[in-house]
């Protein structure tokens, strides 16, 4: 392996570049996963960073979480009878129930995907 260096002041720094320059969209759940890995799984985090697999991993987790939420929220709303008729009849009750559903669905997603080993 041939490493080149650049002189910065009195120090020589290695010229390091990432081989994967793809731009990954990392949203809320990807950032939460990164924080979890940094704080609770530092060896796994370091391994992902050094092998350049961190950003693809975070993007995959984020996408999986968003897809699961898109499926779970309507399914839970249908199961609990939160319909457009309820929205027309009592908007505040509909909002309360939908917020409750979203929080519970997010809790499941976080436990299964973000905070999982």
C-alpha positions as a printed NumPy array, in Angstrom:
array([[  0.   ,   0.   ,   0.   ],
       [  1.527,   3.291,  -1.082],
       [  0.492,   6.198,   1.149],
       [  1.219,   9.806,   0.272],
       [  1.417,  12.664,   2.753],
       [  0.815,  16.397,   2.727],
       [  2.791,  18.739,   4.951],
       [  0.597,  20.988,   7.115],
       [  2.791,  23.261,   9.191],
       [  5.219,  20.981,  11.053],
       [  3.15 ,  17.83 ,  10.529],
       [  2.705,  15.365,   7.695],
       [ -0.894,  14.205,   7.275],
       [ -1.849,  11.166,   5.16 ],
       [ -3.859,  11.808,   2.011],
       [ -6.944,   9.753,   2.748],
       [-10.007,   9.647,   0.517],
       [-13.212,   7.657,   0.701],
       [-13.734,   5.161,  -2.079],
       [-17.547,   5.459,  -1.85 ],
       [-18.601,   9.036,  -2.675],
       [-22.314,   8.291,  -3.034],
       [-24.648,  10.785,  -1.339],
       [-26.938,   8.985,   1.097],
       [-30.15 ,  10.479,   2.503],
       [-30.046,   9.904,   6.235],
       [-33.124,  11.101,   8.061],
       [-34.349,  11.05 ,  11.627],
       [-34.158,   7.299,  12.126],
       [-30.717,   6.988,  10.539],
       [-29.363,   9.681,  12.846],
       [-30.951,   7.964,  15.836],
       [-29.286,   4.688,  14.794],
       [-25.9  ,   6.416,  14.462],
       [-26.228,   7.888,  17.964],
       [-27.229,   4.496,  19.359],
       [-24.238,   2.817,  17.742],
       [-21.829,   5.496,  18.961],
       [-23.059,   5.334,  22.548],
       [-23.922,   1.654,  23.   ],
       [-22.077,  -0.299,  20.287],
       [-18.772,   1.557,  19.779],
       [-16.953,  -1.453,  18.312],
       [-19.68 ,  -2.06 ,  15.729],
       [-19.75 ,   1.677,  14.973],
       [-15.97 ,   1.779,  14.452],
       [-16.13 ,  -1.295,  12.239],
       [-18.84 ,   0.278,  10.074],
       [-16.858,   3.512,   9.786],
       [-13.587,   1.797,   8.902],
       [-15.182,  -0.461,   6.287],
       [-17.144,   2.497,   4.827],
       [-20.45 ,   0.743,   5.469],
       [-21.837,   3.235,   7.989],
       [-23.701,   5.533,   5.597],
       [-25.293,   2.713,   3.554],
       [-26.337,   1.059,   6.84 ],
       [-27.882,   4.273,   8.185],
       [-29.694,   4.971,   4.905],
       [-31.059,   1.412,   4.874],
       [-32.316,   1.695,   8.477],
       [-33.922,   5.068,   7.764],
       [-35.695,   3.809,   4.649],
       [-36.902,   0.638,   6.39 ],
       [-38.308,   2.66 ,   9.293],
       [-40.17 ,   5.064,   7.03 ],
       [-41.627,   2.212,   4.956],
       [-42.762,   0.328,   8.064],
       [-44.432,   3.465,   9.45 ],
       [-46.26 ,   4.009,   6.147],
       [-47.697,   0.509,   6.485],
       [-48.305,   0.393,  10.25 ],
       [-50.081,   3.713,  10.796],
       [-52.947,   3.142,   8.322],
       [-53.296,  -0.479,   9.453],
       [-53.52 ,   0.525,  13.112],
       [-55.942,   3.357,  12.289],
       [-58.207,   0.939,  10.417],
       [-58.038,  -1.606,  13.226],
       [-58.961,   1.027,  15.837],
       [-61.747,   2.572,  13.763],
       [-60.063,   5.928,  13.145],
       [-61.742,   6.874,   9.874],
       [-62.55 ,   9.918,   7.786],
       [-66.04 ,   9.866,   9.314],
       [-64.508,  10.373,  12.753],
       [-62.389,  13.183,  11.335],
       [-65.496,  14.945,  10.026],
       [-67.443,  14.383,  13.25 ],
       [-64.773,  15.208,  15.857],
       [-61.462,  16.518,  14.527],
       [-59.758,  16.823,  17.906],
       [-60.582,  13.202,  18.796],
       [-59.263,  12.089,  15.395],
       [-56.003,  14.02 ,  15.939],
       [-55.628,  12.605,  19.451],
       [-56.091,   9.048,  18.237],
       [-53.794,   9.479,  15.218],
       [-51.059,  10.949,  17.405],
       [-51.436,   8.021,  19.777],
       [-51.181,   5.579,  16.88 ],
       [-48.103,   7.315,  15.488],
       [-46.338,   7.279,  18.865],
       [-47.063,   3.579,  19.407],
       [-46.006,   2.649,  15.863],
       [-42.797,   4.657,  16.246],
       [-42.058,   2.925,  19.555],
       [-42.312,  -0.471,  17.833],
       [-40.128,   0.673,  14.929],
       [-37.46 ,   2.05 ,  17.234],
       [-37.319,  -1.128,  19.292],
       [-37.197,  -3.439,  16.259],
       [-34.911,  -1.524,  13.895],
       [-33.087,   1.407,  15.452],
       [-32.188,   0.05 ,  18.885],
       [-31.784,  -3.581,  17.837],
       [-28.464,  -5.426,  17.736]])
